[in-house]
């Protein structure tokens, strides 16, 4: 049953990065939109993220619960050494959620909406930035379990050029997802032209920043290239991501937006496979070259069994309603667009 739990953990992380990433990316797209297009961007993004806004953090909650219940030793190490970026990320999630609600459902339109816009856009930038930093910190060997001062234990455990470069790449990836996902909800030709240009811009910036991550890893002696290309799974995943990336560009240029959504999610899937496969079952790599394994640091067998049954049973109830939620919102958006 341990493998059932690990599969659910990996899938929840993958879905959170795709769906939650598209949600965060809505604010990123709005942040980088031209001034005269920002109001139109707000309307488009509001319509686009509707299906995932209601339930995207469910995947994060599932991942946290799996770590807390199934792998408490790993959870405690992460919460200890990475508590500062974790708190910042959680504050960003709360700030963007409340600002999004107030600016879209506040009955009075006044100057407060300018503040809501600022909070939404900049928290949408900071949240995936620190999400990427946390993910990179877990595998870059920057966590020093033998640190004897505050800076080494709680600041430089996550603050490094490589970790920050992964964080910036994650921001661009979220903007890419949001821009691609939103194209299918746009009917106005002028809006579509501008948003297509932004989608392609995020597509190329994500590809470029991915190269920056590799360059920084070489500079900081982090064997990222070996991790990905020393096994055929990682190599195939990178090749697939590149081919899918080219496919997304062609689909966007040819106005085939529904399939571009699927391929955009496929890119994220391939990236996670390429990065995580070589480490499995290790999920945290420390500076002293020790690591934490999902297999060696799992809870006792009875806890894992009960967690697996709960996840399997819960998915039977949650997934059909989640799919229906996506269908209902997309149908509503289609009717709104036709009007």
QUITANOR-V38894 format. One record per residue. RES is the residue in one letter. BURIAL is + if it has 16 or more other C-alpha atoms within 10 Angstrom, else -. Layout:
res = (RES | RES)
burial = (BURIAL | BURIAL)
This chain:
res = (X | X | X | X | X | X | X | X | X | X | X | X | X | X | X | X | X | X | X | X | X | X | X | X | X | X | X | X | X | X | X | X | X | X | X | X | X | X | X | X | X | X | X | X | X | X | X | X | X | X | X | X | X | X | X | X | X | X | X | X | X | X | X | X | X | X | X | X | X | X | X | X | X | X | X | X | X | X | X | X | X | X | X | X | X | X | X | X | X | X | X | X | X | X | X | X | X | X | X | X | X | X | X | X | X | X | X | X | X | X | X | X | X | X | X | X | X | X | X | X | X | X | X | X | X | X | X | X | X | X | X | X | X | X | X | X | X | X | X | X | X | X | X | X | X | X | X | X | X | X | X | X | X | X | X | X | X | X | X | X | X | X | X | X | X | X | X | X | X | X | X | X | X | X | X | X | X | X | X | X | X | X | X | X | X | X | X | X | X | X | X | X | X | X | X | X | X | X | X | X | X | X | X | X | X | X | X | X | X | X | X | X | X | X | X | X | X | X | X | X | X | X | X | X | X | X | X | X | X | X | X | X | X | X | X | X | X | X | X | X | X | X | X | X | X | X | X | X | X | X | X | X | X | X | X | X | X | X | X | X | X | X | X | X | X | X | X | X | X | X | X | X | X | X | X | X | X | X | X | X | X | X | X | X | X | X | X | X | X | X | X | X | X | X | X | X | X | X | X | X | X | X | X | X | X | X | X | X | X | X | X | X | X | X | X | X | X | X | X | X | X | X | X | X | X | X | X | X | X | X | X | X | X | X | X | X | X | X | X)
burial = (- | + | - | - | + | + | - | + | + | - | + | + | + | + | + | + | + | + | + | + | + | + | + | + | + | + | + | + | + | + | + | - | + | - | - | - | - | - | - | - | + | + | - | + | + | + | + | + | + | + | + | + | + | - | - | + | + | + | + | + | - | + | + | + | + | + | + | - | - | + | + | + | + | + | + | - | - | + | - | - | + | + | + | - | + | + | - | + | + | - | - | + | + | - | + | + | + | - | + | + | - | + | + | - | - | - | - | - | - | - | - | - | + | - | - | + | + | - | + | + | + | + | + | + | + | + | + | + | + | + | + | + | + | + | + | + | + | + | + | + | + | + | + | + | - | - | - | - | - | - | - | + | + | + | + | + | + | + | + | + | - | + | + | + | + | + | + | + | + | + | + | + | + | + | + | + | + | + | + | + | + | + | + | + | + | + | - | - | - | - | + | + | - | - | + | + | - | + | + | + | - | + | + | + | + | + | - | - | + | + | - | + | + | + | + | + | + | - | - | - | - | + | - | + | - | - | + | + | + | - | - | - | + | + | + | + | + | + | - | + | + | + | - | + | + | - | + | + | + | - | + | + | - | - | - | - | + | + | + | + | + | - | + | + | + | + | + | + | + | + | + | + | + | + | + | + | + | + | + | - | - | + | + | + | + | + | - | - | - | - | + | + | + | + | - | - | - | + | + | - | - | - | - | + | + | - | + | + | - | - | + | - | - | - | - | - | - | - | - | - | - | + | - | - | + | + | - | - | + | + | - | - | + | + | - | - | - | - | -)
